[in-house]
């Protein structure tokens, strides 16, 4: 067989082996990440000193407002005249 073909075939085999190793490793890495994320969430919740019933109410509120931007009030002036009224004129 041609040397170039042999060389490319060997490289393909090496790459396929690497892909297999990485695919086997990926679920473990994802589990580790999820564990660290969960630990961080628990740390944040515990450090907030919020009673469980208030935390549950807060989470329910957030879930109820998913996709609803009412939680974030838009305070950006709509046009140039409002900017001037609010003293937000650009100084060039």
Backbone bond lengths (Angstrom), bond angles and torsions (degrees), N, CA, C in turn:
res aa  C-N    CA-C-N  psi(-1)  N-CA   C-N-CA  omega(-1)  CA-C   N-CA-C  phi
1 X - - - 1.450 - - 1.527 109.29 -
2 X 1.278 115.19 154.86 1.458 122.07 179.40 1.534 110.21 -63.32
3 X 1.332 117.08 138.89 1.464 121.82 -179.31 1.525 111.89 -60.90
4 X 1.311 116.48 -38.99 1.465 120.02 179.97 1.525 110.78 -63.06
5 X 1.322 116.13 -41.03 1.465 120.28 179.09 1.529 109.96 -64.77
6 X 1.345 116.52 -42.49 1.466 120.67 178.42 1.525 111.28 -61.19
7 X 1.317 115.44 -43.32 1.466 120.59 -178.77 1.535 110.35 -63.59
8 X 1.314 117.15 -44.26 1.469 121.11 179.94 1.530 109.93 -66.95
9 X 1.320 117.39 -39.30 1.467 121.39 178.31 1.521 110.76 -62.00
10 X 1.327 116.67 -42.93 1.466 120.83 176.87 1.518 111.07 -61.69
11 X 1.321 116.48 -43.07 1.459 120.30 179.41 1.527 110.84 -63.76
12 X 1.323 116.01 -41.14 1.473 120.31 177.68 1.531 109.98 -59.76
13 X 1.320 115.80 -44.84 1.471 120.22 179.62 1.522 111.56 -61.79
14 X 1.328 117.22 -41.20 1.465 121.57 178.22 1.531 110.47 -63.85
15 X 1.321 116.38 -45.36 1.464 120.89 -178.98 1.527 110.03 -64.02
16 X 1.323 116.74 -42.83 1.471 120.12 178.23 1.524 111.06 -62.05
17 X 1.317 117.45 -38.75 1.463 121.37 177.52 1.525 110.38 -65.03
18 X 1.333 116.59 -42.13 1.465 120.43 177.78 1.526 110.62 -62.38
19 X 1.328 116.02 -43.45 1.464 120.42 -179.96 1.528 109.92 -60.20
20 X 1.311 116.49 -43.55 1.470 120.85 179.27 1.519 110.90 -61.39
21 X 1.329 117.22 -45.74 1.473 120.84 179.05 1.526 110.48 -61.70
22 X 1.327 115.93 -43.82 1.465 119.52 -178.38 1.527 111.61 -67.65
23 X 1.327 117.16 -38.03 1.455 119.85 177.80 1.524 111.42 -65.76
24 X 1.319 117.01 -33.12 1.465 120.72 176.45 1.525 111.17 -71.42
25 X 1.307 116.89 -31.53 1.461 122.15 -177.51 1.532 112.65 -80.64
26 X 1.327 116.86 -28.51 1.456 121.90 -174.16 1.534 114.10 -57.10
27 X 1.333 120.26 -47.59 1.468 118.83 179.43 1.530 113.32 -59.63
28 X 1.324 116.76 -37.40 1.465 120.54 178.14 1.525 110.60 -63.51
29 X 1.321 116.63 -43.93 1.461 120.37 178.91 1.528 111.39 -63.86
30 X 1.331 116.62 -39.93 1.459 120.06 178.89 1.525 111.31 -64.99
31 X 1.338 116.94 -39.20 1.467 120.44 177.07 1.524 110.91 -64.31
32 X 1.334 116.48 -41.79 1.469 120.23 178.55 1.526 110.45 -61.85
33 X 1.346 116.27 -43.99 1.464 120.11 179.43 1.515 110.59 -61.65
34 X 1.331 117.25 -45.63 1.464 121.20 179.82 1.528 110.43 -60.88
35 X 1.323 116.51 -41.14 1.465 120.18 178.24 1.519 111.82 -62.50
36 X 1.327 116.94 -43.18 1.464 120.77 179.02 1.528 111.45 -67.24
37 X 1.336 116.47 -38.60 1.465 120.00 177.04 1.528 110.27 -63.60
38 X 1.332 116.35 -43.20 1.460 120.14 179.00 1.520 111.68 -63.45
39 X 1.320 116.10 -40.96 1.463 120.40 177.32 1.523 110.66 -61.46
40 X 1.318 116.70 -41.68 1.465 121.17 178.85 1.529 110.77 -64.63
41 X 1.313 116.98 -42.40 1.468 120.45 178.91 1.524 110.11 -62.48
42 X 1.315 116.61 -44.90 1.473 120.28 179.10 1.522 110.46 -61.51
43 X 1.329 116.84 -41.95 1.470 120.65 179.45 1.530 110.45 -61.37
44 X 1.335 116.27 -44.27 1.457 120.36 -179.67 1.520 111.70 -64.79
45 X 1.327 116.46 -42.32 1.464 120.32 -179.67 1.521 110.53 -65.16
46 X 1.309 116.92 -45.51 1.470 119.98 -178.71 1.529 111.71 -66.20
47 X 1.321 116.92 -35.18 1.459 119.30 -178.81 1.526 112.18 -75.43
48 X 1.333 117.18 -14.96 1.470 119.85 -178.87 1.525 112.46 -78.20
49 X 1.331 117.31 -17.61 1.463 122.28 -179.52 1.526 112.56 53.56
50 X 1.323 116.56 36.78 1.462 121.91 178.16 1.524 107.65 -95.81
51 X 1.333 117.03 131.76 1.468 119.65 178.36 1.533 110.47 -60.41
52 X 1.323 117.21 148.14 1.469 120.94 -176.80 1.532 113.98 -54.78
53 X 1.333 117.85 -39.25 1.465 119.19 -178.90 1.527 111.02 -66.93
54 X 1.338 117.89 -37.45 1.464 120.48 177.17 1.521 111.35 -69.00
55 X 1.317 116.01 -38.46 1.461 120.23 178.05 1.530 110.24 -63.79
56 X 1.324 116.55 -42.86 1.469 120.51 178.56 1.527 110.27 -62.59
57 X 1.327 117.08 -40.95 1.468 120.54 178.81 1.527 110.58 -65.09
58 X 1.317 116.58 -41.03 1.465 121.30 178.83 1.530 110.68 -61.52
59 X 1.333 116.02 -46.57 1.463 120.11 -179.87 1.522 110.38 -64.21
60 X 1.321 117.40 -40.46 1.468 120.58 178.04 1.517 110.60 -62.05
61 X 1.330 117.15 -39.05 1.465 121.48 178.14 1.514 110.40 -63.40
62 X 1.314 116.09 -44.48 1.468 120.14 179.85 1.523 109.99 -63.04
63 X 1.327 117.22 -44.93 1.462 120.69 179.61 1.524 110.86 -61.58
64 X 1.315 116.55 -37.41 1.454 120.80 179.71 1.510 112.98 -69.79
65 X 1.325 117.31 -23.04 1.462 121.57 -177.71 1.524 113.01 -104.24
66 X 1.320 118.64 12.10 1.465 120.00 178.92 1.514 109.31 -60.94
67 X 1.322 115.01 130.74 1.451 120.50 -178.84 1.513 113.11 79.15
68 X 1.317 116.93 0.43 1.461 121.73 179.98 1.515 107.58 -110.78
69 X 1.292 117.83 119.64 1.459 121.92 -176.14 1.522 113.10 -87.77
70 X 1.332 118.11 14.42 1.457 120.38 179.68 1.526 111.81 -65.16
71 X 1.339 117.28 -21.79 1.457 119.76 179.85 1.521 111.67 -68.51
72 X 1.308 115.75 -28.05 1.456 120.60 -178.72 1.521 108.40 -109.49
73 X 1.300 116.05 108.51 1.457 120.15 -179.64 1.509 109.09 -78.20
74 X 1.320 116.48 130.89 1.459 121.35 179.64 1.523 108.49 -80.26
75 X 1.307 115.93 112.78 1.458 120.65 -179.58 1.515 111.11 -106.13
76 X 1.319 116.90 10.23 1.453 120.84 -179.37 1.522 109.49 -79.15
77 X 1.326 117.95 129.84 1.458 119.73 177.47 1.522 111.09 -59.77
78 X 1.333 115.63 139.60 1.461 120.13 -175.11 1.518 112.30 -76.83
79 X 1.326 118.38 -33.16 1.456 118.97 -178.73 1.529 110.25 -145.82
80 X 1.296 115.81 179.20 1.460 121.86 -175.33 1.525 112.79 -62.02
81 X 1.353 117.85 -37.56 1.465 119.98 -178.43 1.519 111.09 -64.04
82 X 1.323 117.87 -37.05 1.458 120.03 177.48 1.521 110.97 -68.06
83 X 1.318 117.28 -36.26 1.463 120.41 177.68 1.524 110.48 -62.46
84 X 1.312 115.76 -42.49 1.460 119.60 179.59 1.521 110.44 -64.46
85 X 1.334 117.02 -41.02 1.452 120.97 179.49 1.520 111.52 -63.62
86 X 1.309 117.21 -34.44 1.453 121.20 -177.67 1.538 111.66 -89.81
87 X 1.303 117.84 0.76 1.459 121.49 178.38 1.507 113.09 74.40
88 X 1.319 115.94 29.69 1.459 120.05 -178.30 1.518 112.00 -105.67
89 X 1.296 117.17 28.10 1.460 121.45 -178.64 1.516 110.06 -64.12
90 X 1.305 115.88 143.73 1.461 121.10 176.09 1.515 109.96 -74.61
91 X 1.321 115.90 134.21 1.458 120.46 176.35 1.517 107.71 -101.60
92 X 1.328 115.98 103.08 1.475 120.46 -178.75 1.487 111.48 -99.09
